[in-house]
């Protein structure tokens, strides 16, 4: 087995009592002494600090980088304004999803953030597909400051960053440390993701944790927060076997890239994906599911209809502390995907009723100005 890699905050996590576990090749804190449930609630009520330095950070340089990346991603990148960020998908030739990523128009280049588990394959995919462009893999820390009080904290440290709106990106300084900040996150709350030189990561994390509102948050609460926010986890809710349309991610396919758009297709799997967009010709769909009682329904649980016929499976699930009941997402046959449909999850020999529900399960707190 390969030795687990460490983020620049590893020693700080240990000092703070983080319970370290292997995740995507890294040693990461799953929780701190506060505990997963209280970490979740603290982020929803105040402000949490997450280490996401295991993610891949990449710069893409070369001729017309946005136009070039559109050959691999179905998002509208040519139309992405400078200083703005957009969600994107790497698609495969057969219409599946290779990974999801964030893309920033940084002026003369693009700044990408890709998932830790797919980092190496994504970089190889970029280098194969964009051979005449420079792909620079960065060694930087990445911190996420999330929660309704995140802006109050940031206002003390970097007031200029608070002028940004959701999905805006800029370059700033905090205590003399050069940082790249986007107003975004993975919790459904207002917040900021802060890219920082690796050697300054711990100092910045300590500075943020010194604020009264801020607590360190681990992977456990990160997962329950993103699940309540209806956000996909790659390798679970979306993967190479799911198309963007099946995954409920039609909005990630830019209108100019669709059949009737200015730049239709041109990305891997376009024929199948755009057919599904235009004709609504797909057999299953990712849906939100609300349970009853308190028993969580976990990933892998089979979903059946009232007659016991298998209609799908859960891809993420747990108890939603902010919702007060079990929440999950999964795939069901298209004729069972309407909001309000009752399905049943098979858990330890029992069939637990769940209701197909709108996502997100909580009201988003994104700051749009």
PALUM-511304 format. One line per field, with one value per residue: x, y, z of N, C-alpha, C in turn; residue in three letters; residue number from 1; chain. Coordinates in pm, whole numbers. Layout:
N
n_X: [X  ...]
n_Y: [Y  ...]
n_Z: [Z  ...]
ca_X: [X  ...]
ca_Y: [Y  ...]
ca_Z: [Z  ...]
c_X: [X  ...]
c_Y: [Y  ...]
c_Z: [Z  ...]
resn: [ALA  ...]
resi: [NUM  ...]
chain: [A  ...]
END
This chain:
369
n_X: [84  44  200  8  -61  1  -171  -88  -188  -179  -31  -149  -414  -380  -284  -514  -675  -793  -953  -788  -818  -784  -831  -898  -630  -501  -421  -675  -884  -1164  -1332  -1345  -1286  -1535  -1728  -1922  -2199  -2234  -2042  -2151  -2390  -2280  -2159  -2384  -2500  -2306  -1989  -1765  -1439  -1278  -1043  -948  -734  -649  -764  -719  -534  -506  -350  -439  -295  -241  -327  -640  -773  -1026  -1189  -1048  -1076  -1343  -1359  -1345  -1528  -1873  -1968  -2048  -1781  -1646  -1814  -1782  -1733  -1444  -1294  -1497  -1647  -1724  -1920  -1824  -1809  -1614  -1661  -1717  -1656  -1877  -2075  -2072  -1973  -1661  -1544  -1625  -1574  -1439  -1418  -1233  -1229  -945  -846  -590  -563  -695  -813  -836  -1015  -1004  -1134  -994  -969  -971  -765  -506  -584  -745  -563  -398  -588  -641  -388  -363  -583  -545  -295  -138  -137  -35  -28  -31  37  -46  111  -47  -224  -572  -845  -1168  -1403  -1697  -2044  -2315  -2195  -1958  -1899  -1886  -1658  -1466  -1481  -1338  -1081  -1029  -1176  -1232  -1283  -1539  -1700  -1747  -1975  -2171  -1995  -1800  -1457  -1137  -818  -629  -498  -426  -329  -79  -35  -50  -351  -594  -929  -1253  -1604  -1773  -1859  -1917  -2130  -2380  -2409  -2336  -2004  -1643  -1381  -1044  -745  -410  -58  135  319  221  -18  -83  -45  -243  -472  -464  -500  -762  -900  -869  -1069  -1375  -1613  -1540  -1490  -1295  -1371  -1453  -1436  -1668  -1886  -1870  -1966  -2235  -2336  -2309  -2476  -2732  -2747  -2791  -2583  -2368  -2149  -1861  -1808  -1991  -2263  -2254  -2088  -1884  -2082  -2309  -2498  -2485  -2751  -2909  -2806  -2925  -2808  -2843  -2831  -2561  -2476  -2396  -2608  -2522  -2391  -2568  -2796  -2935  -2776  -2509  -2258  -2279  -2240  -1927  -1787  -1675  -1894  -2110  -2319  -2492  -2551  -2665  -2882  -3030  -3083  -3243  -3453  -3547  -3494  -3428  -3378  -3364  -3325  -3151  -3260  -3389  -3443  -3656  -3670  -3859  -3903  -3600  -3404  -3122  -3077  -2848  -2583  -2606  -2831  -3110  -3382  -3729  -4055  -4405  -4487  -4266  -4088  -3767  -3647  -3437  -3152  -2991  -2749  -2615  -2651  -2791  -2844  -3003  -2897  -2985  -3225  -3368  -3448  -3404  -3209  -3145  -2996  -3046  -3083  -3369  -3614  -3744  -4021  -4083  -3989  -4112  -4173  -4295  -4360  -4387  -4142  -3960  -3697  -3468  -3353  -3160  -3337  -3579  -3838  -3822  -4021  -3977  -3987  -3989  -3824  -3781  -3461  -3227  -3233  -3227  -3259  -3063  -2781  -2641  -2464  -2583  -2582]
n_Y: [-120  225  491  710  1036  1368  1665  2020  2088  1879  1835  2029  1938  1703  1813  1947  1743  1591  1310  1097  962  743  893  926  880  1039  1133  1232  1443  1295  1376  1612  1682  1799  1652  1486  1553  1794  1948  1970  2112  2344  2457  2514  2706  2894  2912  2713  2566  2402  2165  2132  2067  1842  1832  1871  2131  2327  2502  2619  2704  2875  2902  3056  2937  2879  2811  2590  2414  2361  2151  1931  1958  2017  2268  2623  2790  2976  3189  3262  3506  3708  3650  3502  3192  2855  2555  2240  1946  1664  1468  1138  943  782  919  918  1040  1156  1306  1575  1930  2256  2566  2849  3163  3318  3533  3552  3284  2965  2854  2558  2336  2013  1686  1502  1218  1168  1305  1248  1109  1299  1505  1372  1328  1593  1659  1482  1556  1827  1886  2089  2283  2434  2258  2318  2182  2263  2322  2383  2493  2446  2593  2589  2814  2817  2891  3080  3289  3328  3543  3756  3692  3692  3958  4088  4003  4024  4246  4322  4086  4026  4170  4025  3813  3509  3250  3411  3512  3604  3771  3826  3957  3823  3910  3968  3743  3609  3525  3329  3367  3228  3283  3049  2699  2380  2318  2427  2662  3017  3121  3082  2970  2921  2948  2892  2952  2661  2670  2866  2778  2664  2880  3056  2903  2885  3153  3196  3015  3138  3318  3378  3262  3042  2697  2394  2160  1828  1552  1400  1570  1736  1571  1520  1778  1850  1663  1730  1968  1879  1820  1658  1377  1278  957  834  955  1041  910  720  567  713  961  1322  1409  1204  1231  1463  1702  1879  2153  2206  2185  2402  2646  2747  2522  2329  2152  2352  2568  2821  2703  2411  2089  1914  1815  1527  1247  1396  1354  1155  1271  1523  1436  1316  1546  1699  1527  1422  1158  928  670  667  860  1087  1146  1323  1193  1158  1025  850  859  787  623  594  570  410  445  224  83  -94  22  -15  -59  -34  -292  -441  -451  -398  -71  100  250  366  624  803  860  932  1053  1363  1624  1894  1879  1701  1444  1128  1164  1123  1050  914  686  635  459  637  667  666  893  1133  1413  1350  1085  769  549  249  167  -95  -214  -396  -620  -499  -289  40  328  594  927  1070  1368  1726  1872  2125  1988  2170  2525  2710  2920  3089  3381  3627  3894]
n_Z: [0  -74  101  299  189  314  399  405  651  825  1072  1233  1243  1394  1632  1711  1783  1588  1440  1248  924  636  319  -13  -68  113  452  650  857  1002  1197  1471  1825  1891  1754  1497  1455  1604  1480  1226  1289  1395  1170  1015  1178  1252  1175  995  950  694  578  259  109  -17  -262  -619  -767  -1050  -1320  -1637  -1930  -2243  -2597  -2628  -2383  -2266  -2484  -2568  -2347  -2363  -2539  -2384  -2181  -2116  -2035  -2067  -2131  -2283  -2262  -1999  -1765  -1685  -1371  -1268  -1160  -1256  -1249  -1375  -1589  -1666  -1940  -2080  -2380  -2412  -2286  -2008  -1676  -1600  -1401  -1174  -1160  -1067  -1237  -1307  -1465  -1501  -1636  -1845  -1831  -1714  -1397  -1228  -1014  -906  -815  -539  -548  -817  -920  -1046  -1280  -1401  -1459  -1639  -1839  -1918  -2020  -2234  -2392  -2439  -2566  -2669  -2482  -2169  -1872  -1548  -1243  -920  -601  -343  -51  40  177  325  429  584  628  787  925  803  633  811  956  748  677  872  821  547  397  132  -4  72  -89  -308  -493  -493  -649  -753  -803  -676  -622  -333  -20  301  611  497  345  24  -135  -311  -358  -368  -371  -263  -211  -46  110  104  232  267  196  167  -43  -8  -161  -90  -59  5  217  379  472  726  901  811  858  1139  1198  1109  1272  1512  1535  1703  1603  1455  1401  1371  1116  1019  777  812  888  671  471  551  543  270  159  260  123  -129  -303  -533  -476  -624  -769  -618  -625  -885  -1171  -1405  -1512  -1519  -1688  -1745  -1766  -1652  -1399  -1310  -1381  -1590  -1599  -1594  -1849  -2080  -2235  -2490  -2581  -2647  -2871  -3016  -2978  -2993  -3011  -3060  -2910  -2947  -2735  -2545  -2583  -2667  -2856  -2746  -2494  -2560  -2705  -2500  -2350  -2528  -2604  -2374  -2319  -2126  -1886  -1611  -1307  -1092  -766  -478  -149  125  446  705  1063  1243  1149  953  596  406  158  -118  -45  -166  -369  -386  -539  -443  -485  -447  -655  -793  -826  -821  -652  -351  -341  -178  167  493  830  846  1022  1025  898  1043  999  820  526  178  -141  -465  -743  -943  -1143  -1421  -1422  -1158  -1050  -986  -773  -450  -485  -331  -226  -134  82  119  413  618  601  634  494  440  422  188  64  -253  -304  -341  -407  -298  42  240  281  64  150  -16  -116  -315  -357]
ca_X: [0  117  189  -88  -5  -44  -190  -7  -248  -182  14  -249  -527  -342  -278  -651  -748  -864  -945  -736  -856  -742  -933  -843  -484  -450  -465  -763  -964  -1306  -1401  -1267  -1352  -1672  -1814  -1977  -2329  -2216  -1967  -2252  -2479  -2202  -2142  -2514  -2539  -2199  -1886  -1671  -1320  -1252  -921  -973  -606  -627  -815  -617  -542  -437  -361  -442  -248  -223  -418  -784  -789  -1167  -1234  -981  -1133  -1477  -1351  -1350  -1628  -1990  -2008  -2018  -1661  -1615  -1899  -1757  -1667  -1322  -1319  -1611  -1623  -1837  -1915  -1811  -1798  -1540  -1747  -1651  -1710  -2009  -2169  -2057  -1903  -1528  -1524  -1675  -1467  -1469  -1337  -1229  -1165  -848  -789  -519  -556  -802  -774  -926  -1007  -1059  -1147  -871  -964  -957  -666  -407  -646  -792  -447  -360  -694  -614  -266  -391  -680  -500  -150  -67  -153  43  -105  56  -22  -1  129  -105  -329  -705  -928  -1305  -1465  -1837  -2147  -2378  -2109  -1830  -1873  -1845  -1518  -1385  -1481  -1231  -950  -1012  -1307  -1255  -1339  -1682  -1774  -1778  -2099  -2160  -1922  -1700  -1322  -1042  -686  -626  -398  -470  -208  39  -29  -128  -451  -698  -1053  -1381  -1719  -1839  -1833  -1976  -2215  -2509  -2405  -2243  -1870  -1529  -1274  -923  -622  -301  69  142  399  145  -150  -108  -57  -373  -573  -462  -557  -907  -952  -861  -1195  -1468  -1719  -1486  -1448  -1248  -1474  -1396  -1501  -1801  -1983  -1867  -2053  -2376  -2372  -2326  -2592  -2849  -2748  -2822  -2465  -2316  -2015  -1818  -1779  -2107  -2387  -2226  -1966  -1876  -2203  -2422  -2484  -2527  -2897  -2955  -2761  -2993  -2710  -2862  -2790  -2416  -2453  -2424  -2704  -2455  -2334  -2678  -2823  -2978  -2689  -2409  -2144  -2336  -2155  -1783  -1727  -1694  -2027  -2209  -2437  -2583  -2593  -2756  -3006  -3106  -3132  -3348  -3566  -3581  -3492  -3343  -3459  -3355  -3292  -3110  -3365  -3376  -3531  -3674  -3718  -3941  -3834  -3462  -3309  -3066  -3068  -2712  -2544  -2614  -2963  -3196  -3511  -3832  -4187  -4501  -4500  -4139  -4002  -3651  -3658  -3320  -3063  -2941  -2607  -2566  -2759  -2758  -2941  -2979  -2917  -3060  -3357  -3434  -3492  -3311  -3205  -3064  -3020  -3022  -3142  -3491  -3670  -3800  -4164  -4096  -3905  -4189  -4175  -4412  -4370  -4340  -4065  -3919  -3557  -3448  -3249  -3154  -3456  -3701  -3864  -3850  -4076  -3909  -4062  -3908  -3835  -3697  -3334  -3168  -3321  -3221  -3257  -2923  -2747  -2545  -2477  -2594  -2577]
ca_Y: [0  351  568  820  1169  1460  1803  2112  2108  1751  1850  2108  1848  1615  1899  1983  1623  1532  1165  1089  843  752  942  965  875  1133  1122  1346  1434  1267  1458  1670  1648  1848  1544  1512  1621  1932  2018  2000  2217  2468  2515  2571  2819  2993  2908  2602  2568  2270  2145  2062  2076  1719  1854  1909  2268  2322  2616  2585  2819  2849  2977  3048  2821  2845  2740  2459  2326  2321  2022  1824  1992  2074  2400  2743  2850  3094  3296  3283  3635  3706  3662  3419  3048  2775  2411  2168  1800  1592  1360  1033  926  718  1004  912  1151  1116  1381  1712  2023  2399  2632  2995  3245  3402  3630  3489  3139  2909  2789  2444  2256  1880  1599  1435  1078  1162  1408  1204  1076  1425  1575  1296  1356  1727  1660  1412  1628  1963  1865  2213  2378  2406  2213  2332  2130  2351  2271  2487  2453  2493  2597  2633  2881  2799  2913  3211  3393  3331  3677  3841  3658  3737  4103  4133  3963  4065  4302  4328  3958  4023  4238  3927  3738  3364  3201  3508  3473  3715  3754  3919  3926  3815  3919  3965  3617  3618  3419  3331  3338  3224  3280  2923  2593  2246  2295  2493  2789  3119  3090  3114  2872  3003  2882  2960  2880  2552  2705  2960  2721  2648  3013  3110  2824  2928  3289  3181  2945  3229  3393  3310  3189  2937  2568  2302  2064  1713  1493  1348  1678  1784  1484  1541  1912  1853  1580  1815  2070  1815  1826  1525  1332  1196  819  786  1002  1048  837  693  496  807  1078  1444  1422  1112  1285  1587  1810  1945  2294  2215  2183  2540  2660  2757  2392  2237  2136  2476  2675  2880  2612  2282  1970  1935  1756  1381  1199  1501  1304  1089  1365  1624  1364  1304  1680  1745  1434  1368  1013  856  572  681  996  1108  1216  1334  1102  1188  910  871  813  834  524  640  477  435  412  84  25  -107  89  -96  3  -91  -435  -507  -452  -310  46  186  231  485  650  871  868  944  1134  1505  1695  2019  1844  1630  1312  1069  1218  1042  1067  791  677  556  459  769  673  675  1005  1254  1454  1299  940  688  429  181  128  -221  -196  -508  -703  -418  -192  170  420  721  1010  1146  1507  1825  1907  2080  1962  2290  2647  2754  3052  3153  3526  3668  4040]
ca_Z: [0  -75  223  287  179  418  357  487  783  898  1211  1304  1270  1505  1751  1749  1823  1475  1420  1112  848  496  226  -144  -65  214  592  667  980  981  1295  1579  1951  1894  1705  1364  1460  1650  1375  1124  1339  1409  1036  974  1265  1269  1071  1006  865  637  499  132  38  -94  -397  -717  -819  -1180  -1410  -1779  -2010  -2385  -2683  -2601  -2293  -2245  -2605  -2567  -2245  -2407  -2610  -2282  -2080  -2182  -1983  -2146  -2075  -2363  -2210  -1856  -1746  -1604  -1228  -1229  -1149  -1305  -1229  -1500  -1589  -1769  -1989  -2157  -2516  -2407  -2214  -1863  -1610  -1552  -1276  -1178  -1127  -1068  -1339  -1289  -1568  -1432  -1730  -1957  -1807  -1631  -1271  -1210  -891  -937  -698  -497  -590  -963  -955  -1143  -1409  -1461  -1514  -1759  -1937  -1969  -2100  -2361  -2474  -2466  -2573  -2705  -2373  -2048  -1756  -1431  -1120  -813  -465  -260  40  5  297  302  542  545  728  781  984  731  581  923  983  636  676  961  769  408  363  -12  -49  103  -196  -410  -483  -515  -767  -798  -762  -682  -557  -221  83  440  695  411  269  -100  -141  -415  -286  -440  -280  -300  -114  -66  227  88  305  220  240  82  -59  -6  -205  -19  -73  102  335  463  500  869  963  777  930  1280  1203  1095  1390  1627  1541  1794  1534  1368  1456  1267  1077  950  660  844  876  532  392  584  497  123  127  283  18  -257  -389  -567  -443  -737  -734  -543  -687  -1029  -1210  -1549  -1557  -1517  -1775  -1676  -1763  -1548  -1270  -1275  -1398  -1720  -1586  -1614  -1993  -2120  -2345  -2621  -2619  -2679  -3014  -3078  -2930  -3083  -3025  -3017  -2902  -2947  -2614  -2548  -2551  -2695  -2929  -2651  -2389  -2616  -2737  -2375  -2313  -2619  -2617  -2240  -2344  -2033  -1814  -1466  -1266  -952  -691  -333  -76  267  522  824  1183  1257  1096  825  483  358  20  -156  -16  -284  -366  -451  -540  -348  -512  -423  -774  -778  -913  -811  -537  -283  -368  -59  264  633  903  824  1149  1007  846  1152  955  724  390  87  -284  -538  -877  -958  -1277  -1451  -1389  -1012  -1009  -956  -632  -378  -502  -217  -259  -12  88  190  514  713  593  646  388  501  323  162  -30  -349  -259  -407  -345  -172  155  323  200  47  202  -107  -123  -456  -365]
c_X: [88  95  92  -13  -66  -65  -102  -62  -248  -144  -86  -371  -499  -341  -419  -736  -829  -845  -909  -772  -802  -857  -864  -691  -421  -497  -544  -844  -1111  -1391  -1300  -1340  -1497  -1770  -1889  -2106  -2313  -2135  -2061  -2338  -2405  -2184  -2271  -2548  -2434  -2101  -1790  -1554  -1286  -1118  -959  -849  -575  -680  -700  -640  -450  -455  -352  -408  -231  -324  -564  -818  -935  -1222  -1174  -1047  -1275  -1475  -1358  -1468  -1749  -2038  -1980  -1900  -1619  -1693  -1879  -1676  -1541  -1357  -1440  -1574  -1746  -1810  -1908  -1797  -1703  -1628  -1665  -1718  -1847  -2106  -2161  -1978  -1771  -1493  -1602  -1566  -1520  -1369  -1348  -1164  -1074  -779  -724  -503  -679  -741  -880  -905  -1078  -1058  -1019  -860  -939  -843  -570  -468  -698  -676  -399  -459  -674  -493  -284  -478  -636  -347  -73  -86  -68  -51  -12  -17  39  17  84  -203  -463  -794  -1067  -1362  -1613  -1932  -2201  -2294  -1973  -1797  -1830  -1698  -1430  -1376  -1372  -1093  -923  -1144  -1336  -1318  -1489  -1766  -1810  -1914  -2071  -2097  -1831  -1565  -1230  -913  -668  -505  -469  -345  -80  55  -110  -223  -541  -827  -1170  -1493  -1805  -1809  -1918  -2072  -2357  -2515  -2322  -2104  -1766  -1437  -1146  -803  -504  -171  86  212  327  10  -180  -126  -195  -485  -579  -526  -710  -968  -947  -989  -1299  -1569  -1672  -1444  -1393  -1352  -1412  -1481  -1642  -1909  -1984  -1962  -2199  -2424  -2398  -2447  -2721  -2862  -2775  -2706  -2404  -2176  -1970  -1774  -1892  -2235  -2374  -2096  -1972  -2000  -2326  -2395  -2525  -2678  -2956  -2922  -2828  -2905  -2721  -2813  -2639  -2378  -2494  -2520  -2636  -2400  -2441  -2708  -2858  -2893  -2588  -2292  -2188  -2232  -2008  -1713  -1752  -1835  -2139  -2334  -2538  -2639  -2694  -2886  -3092  -3161  -3253  -3473  -3617  -3588  -3390  -3433  -3457  -3310  -3247  -3217  -3324  -3478  -3535  -3733  -3808  -3863  -3693  -3360  -3254  -3066  -2937  -2696  -2551  -2748  -3046  -3327  -3612  -3964  -4279  -4518  -4370  -4049  -3888  -3661  -3535  -3238  -3023  -2792  -2540  -2681  -2708  -2868  -2904  -3003  -3001  -3202  -3438  -3490  -3391  -3323  -3114  -3083  -2985  -3088  -3265  -3533  -3747  -3948  -4190  -4029  -3980  -4186  -4306  -4431  -4315  -4267  -4023  -3772  -3545  -3327  -3260  -3286  -3588  -3714  -3909  -3904  -3993  -3989  -3966  -3933  -3745  -3565  -3302  -3274  -3325  -3218  -3113  -2902  -2653  -2571  -2473  -2600  -2713]
c_Y: [125  422  684  953  1258  1598  1893  2132  1981  1769  1929  2022  1759  1693  1930  1863  1560  1381  1142  954  855  797  990  972  965  1091  1249  1331  1405  1346  1513  1643  1696  1739  1584  1594  1768  2014  2060  2119  2350  2536  2579  2698  2929  2982  2793  2619  2425  2273  2068  2067  1950  1732  1894  2051  2278  2455  2567  2710  2776  2926  2948  2930  2782  2766  2600  2364  2284  2192  1904  1839  2057  2209  2509  2813  2974  3214  3326  3411  3619  3729  3584  3271  2973  2628  2343  2018  1756  1475  1261  1019  861  793  1000  1030  1098  1185  1511  1804  2166  2467  2783  3058  3345  3500  3560  3338  3096  2845  2683  2382  2124  1794  1523  1294  1063  1250  1363  1176  1202  1500  1505  1322  1494  1728  1588  1498  1766  1965  1992  2322  2336  2372  2219  2286  2205  2276  2381  2425  2505  2480  2644  2688  2890  2827  3055  3323  3402  3471  3772  3818  3715  3890  4161  4109  4018  4122  4307  4199  3951  4096  4142  3863  3590  3334  3307  3472  3594  3683  3866  3888  3918  3810  3906  3839  3633  3498  3439  3286  3332  3220  3160  2820  2471  2212  2348  2626  2892  3081  3118  2993  2950  2918  2962  2883  2779  2593  2803  2903  2713  2782  3072  3035  2866  3066  3282  3116  3032  3312  3311  3222  3059  2813  2483  2194  1953  1662  1445  1453  1736  1702  1507  1679  1914  1769  1660  1923  2013  1814  1688  1503  1240  1058  754  825  1022  973  807  621  587  921  1203  1458  1330  1167  1415  1709  1877  2089  2313  2207  2320  2549  2676  2622  2291  2240  2266  2595  2722  2786  2471  2170  2003  1883  1606  1342  1293  1445  1243  1190  1466  1562  1352  1439  1717  1659  1383  1215  946  777  587  823  998  1192  1230  1245  1143  1067  950  818  867  737  571  529  508  400  262  19  21  -34  6  -19  -71  -241  -513  -517  -353  -194  136  155  366  501  728  877  877  1020  1280  1584  1823  1994  1773  1495  1255  1136  1130  1094  936  797  589  557  589  779  675  801  1133  1284  1409  1149  869  566  366  140  0  -207  -309  -586  -629  -326  -61  266  547  795  1083  1294  1599  1839  2052  2061  2080  2411  2696  2895  3129  3304  3572  3821  4104]
c_Z: [0  58  201  280  287  357  444  628  869  1045  1294  1337  1391  1636  1803  1786  1712  1468  1275  1048  706  407  99  -143  39  353  622  797  948  1080  1394  1710  1963  1849  1579  1370  1501  1549  1263  1168  1352  1274  988  1053  1270  1153  1098  911  824  564  373  43  -42  -236  -490  -766  -941  -1252  -1553  -1859  -2156  -2466  -2651  -2508  -2271  -2363  -2608  -2468  -2281  -2490  -2514  -2186  -2148  -2129  -2085  -2080  -2152  -2311  -2062  -1837  -1661  -1458  -1180  -1237  -1198  -1276  -1365  -1480  -1698  -1812  -2071  -2293  -2516  -2317  -2064  -1808  -1553  -1420  -1287  -1124  -1124  -1161  -1319  -1412  -1497  -1526  -1847  -1937  -1727  -1508  -1243  -1073  -919  -811  -669  -553  -740  -1012  -1065  -1280  -1478  -1527  -1641  -1872  -2000  -2061  -2233  -2452  -2516  -2474  -2605  -2600  -2254  -1933  -1635  -1307  -1002  -681  -370  -162  -9  129  259  432  510  661  723  842  915  681  692  958  873  633  766  900  629  358  214  -65  -25  0  -309  -386  -512  -652  -830  -736  -771  -608  -455  -133  218  527  613  329  141  -112  -263  -348  -383  -337  -320  -192  -142  47  208  160  228  269  133  74  -85  -45  -154  -45  40  231  427  510  650  938  934  850  1076  1294  1197  1219  1515  1641  1619  1722  1469  1447  1342  1242  993  835  688  827  735  445  423  540  347  83  149  176  -121  -354  -408  -512  -555  -689  -656  -617  -838  -1055  -1359  -1602  -1561  -1614  -1697  -1666  -1658  -1409  -1230  -1290  -1535  -1715  -1606  -1762  -2046  -2238  -2481  -2671  -2660  -2828  -3084  -3036  -3033  -3110  -2985  -3014  -2891  -2824  -2618  -2507  -2588  -2762  -2833  -2551  -2444  -2664  -2611  -2330  -2397  -2613  -2482  -2244  -2252  -1939  -1663  -1434  -1121  -883  -545  -266  72  337  636  945  1189  1198  962  720  411  211  -4  -128  -144  -262  -444  -449  -443  -364  -492  -544  -757  -877  -905  -687  -480  -311  -256  40  406  704  881  951  1136  960  955  1112  855  587  305  -54  -352  -673  -874  -1105  -1299  -1414  -1239  -958  -973  -806  -568  -391  -378  -271  -127  -23  171  283  616  718  609  525  451  396  311  55  -122  -325  -342  -332  -383  -62  252  230  186  100  113  -116  -269  -470  -347]
resn: [UNK  UNK  UNK  UNK  UNK  UNK  UNK  UNK  UNK  UNK  UNK  UNK  UNK  UNK  UNK  UNK  UNK  UNK  UNK  UNK  UNK  UNK  UNK  UNK  UNK  UNK  UNK  UNK  UNK  UNK  UNK  UNK  UNK  UNK  UNK  UNK  UNK  UNK  UNK  UNK  UNK  UNK  UNK  UNK  UNK  UNK  UNK  UNK  UNK  UNK  UNK  UNK  UNK  UNK  UNK  UNK  UNK  UNK  UNK  UNK  UNK  UNK  UNK  UNK  UNK  UNK  UNK  UNK  UNK  UNK  UNK  UNK  UNK  UNK  UNK  UNK  UNK  UNK  UNK  UNK  UNK  UNK  UNK  UNK  UNK  UNK  UNK  UNK  UNK  UNK  UNK  UNK  UNK  UNK  UNK  UNK  UNK  UNK  UNK  UNK  UNK  UNK  UNK  UNK  UNK  UNK  UNK  UNK  UNK  UNK  UNK  UNK  UNK  UNK  UNK  UNK  UNK  UNK  UNK  UNK  UNK  UNK  UNK  UNK  UNK  UNK  UNK  UNK  UNK  UNK  UNK  UNK  UNK  UNK  UNK  UNK  UNK  UNK  UNK  UNK  UNK  UNK  UNK  UNK  UNK  UNK  UNK  UNK  UNK  UNK  UNK  UNK  UNK  UNK  UNK  UNK  UNK  UNK  UNK  UNK  UNK  UNK  UNK  UNK  UNK  UNK  UNK  UNK  UNK  UNK  UNK  UNK  UNK  UNK  UNK  UNK  UNK  UNK  UNK  UNK  UNK  UNK  UNK  UNK  UNK  UNK  UNK  UNK  UNK  UNK  UNK  UNK  UNK  UNK  UNK  UNK  UNK  UNK  UNK  UNK  UNK  UNK  UNK  UNK  UNK  UNK  UNK  UNK  UNK  UNK  UNK  UNK  UNK  UNK  UNK  UNK  UNK  UNK  UNK  UNK  UNK  UNK  UNK  UNK  UNK  UNK  UNK  UNK  UNK  UNK  UNK  UNK  UNK  UNK  UNK  UNK  UNK  UNK  UNK  UNK  UNK  UNK  UNK  UNK  UNK  UNK  UNK  UNK  UNK  UNK  UNK  UNK  UNK  UNK  UNK  UNK  UNK  UNK  UNK  UNK  UNK  UNK  UNK  UNK  UNK  UNK  UNK  UNK  UNK  UNK  UNK  UNK  UNK  UNK  UNK  UNK  UNK  UNK  UNK  UNK  UNK  UNK  UNK  UNK  UNK  UNK  UNK  UNK  UNK  UNK  UNK  UNK  UNK  UNK  UNK  UNK  UNK  UNK  UNK  UNK  UNK  UNK  UNK  UNK  UNK  UNK  UNK  UNK  UNK  UNK  UNK  UNK  UNK  UNK  UNK  UNK  UNK  UNK  UNK  UNK  UNK  UNK  UNK  UNK  UNK  UNK  UNK  UNK  UNK  UNK  UNK  UNK  UNK  UNK  UNK  UNK  UNK  UNK  UNK  UNK  UNK  UNK  UNK  UNK  UNK  UNK  UNK  UNK  UNK  UNK  UNK  UNK  UNK  UNK  UNK  UNK  UNK  UNK  UNK  UNK  UNK  UNK  UNK  UNK  UNK  UNK  UNK  UNK  UNK]
resi: [1  2  3  4  5  6  7  8  9  10  11  12  13  14  15  16  17  18  19  20  21  22  23  24  25  26  27  28  29  30  31  32  33  34  35  36  37  38  39  40  41  42  43  44  45  46  47  48  49  50  51  52  53  54  55  56  57  58  59  60  61  62  63  64  65  66  67  68  69  70  71  72  73  74  75  76  77  78  79  80  81  82  83  84  85  86  87  88  89  90  91  92  93  94  95  96  97  98  99  100  101  102  103  104  105  106  107  108  109  110  111  112  113  114  115  116  117  118  119  120  121  122  123  124  125  126  127  128  129  130  131  132  133  134  135  136  137  138  139  140  141  142  143  144  145  146  147  148  149  150  151  152  153  154  155  156  157  158  159  160  161  162  163  164  165  166  167  168  169  170  171  172  173  174  175  176  177  178  179  180  181  182  183  184  185  186  187  188  189  190  191  192  193  194  195  196  197  198  199  200  201  202  203  204  205  206  207  208  209  210  211  212  213  214  215  216  217  218  219  220  221  222  223  224  225  226  227  228  229  230  231  232  233  234  235  236  237  238  239  240  241  242  243  244  245  246  247  248  249  250  251  252  253  254  255  256  257  258  259  260  261  262  263  264  265  266  267  268  269  270  271  272  273  274  275  276  277  278  279  280  281  282  283  284  285  286  287  288  289  290  291  292  293  294  295  296  297  298  299  300  301  302  303  304  305  306  307  308  309  310  311  312  313  314  315  316  317  318  319  320  321  322  323  324  325  326  327  328  329  330  331  332  333  334  335  336  337  338  339  340  341  342  343  344  345  346  347  348  349  350  351  352  353  354  355  356  357  358  359  360  361  362  363  364  365  366  367  368  369]
chain: [A  A  A  A  A  A  A  A  A  A  A  A  A  A  A  A  A  A  A  A  A  A  A  A  A  A  A  A  A  A  A  A  A  A  A  A  A  A  A  A  A  A  A  A  A  A  A  A  A  A  A  A  A  A  A  A  A  A  A  A  A  A  A  A  A  A  A  A  A  A  A  A  A  A  A  A  A  A  A  A  A  A  A  A  A  A  A  A  A  A  A  A  A  A  A  A  A  A  A  A  A  A  A  A  A  A  A  A  A  A  A  A  A  A  A  A  A  A  A  A  A  A  A  A  A  A  A  A  A  A  A  A  A  A  A  A  A  A  A  A  A  A  A  A  A  A  A  A  A  A  A  A  A  A  A  A  A  A  A  A  A  A  A  A  A  A  A  A  A  A  A  A  A  A  A  A  A  A  A  A  A  A  A  A  A  A  A  A  A  A  A  A  A  A  A  A  A  A  A  A  A  A  A  A  A  A  A  A  A  A  A  A  A  A  A  A  A  A  A  A  A  A  A  A  A  A  A  A  A  A  A  A  A  A  A  A  A  A  A  A  A  A  A  A  A  A  A  A  A  A  A  A  A  A  A  A  A  A  A  A  A  A  A  A  A  A  A  A  A  A  A  A  A  A  A  A  A  A  A  A  A  A  A  A  A  A  A  A  A  A  A  A  A  A  A  A  A  A  A  A  A  A  A  A  A  A  A  A  A  A  A  A  A  A  A  A  A  A  A  A  A  A  A  A  A  A  A  A  A  A  A  A  A  A  A  A  A  A  A  A  A  A  A  A  A  A  A  A  A  A  A  A  A  A  A  A  A  A  A  A  A  A  A  A  A  A  A  A  A]
END
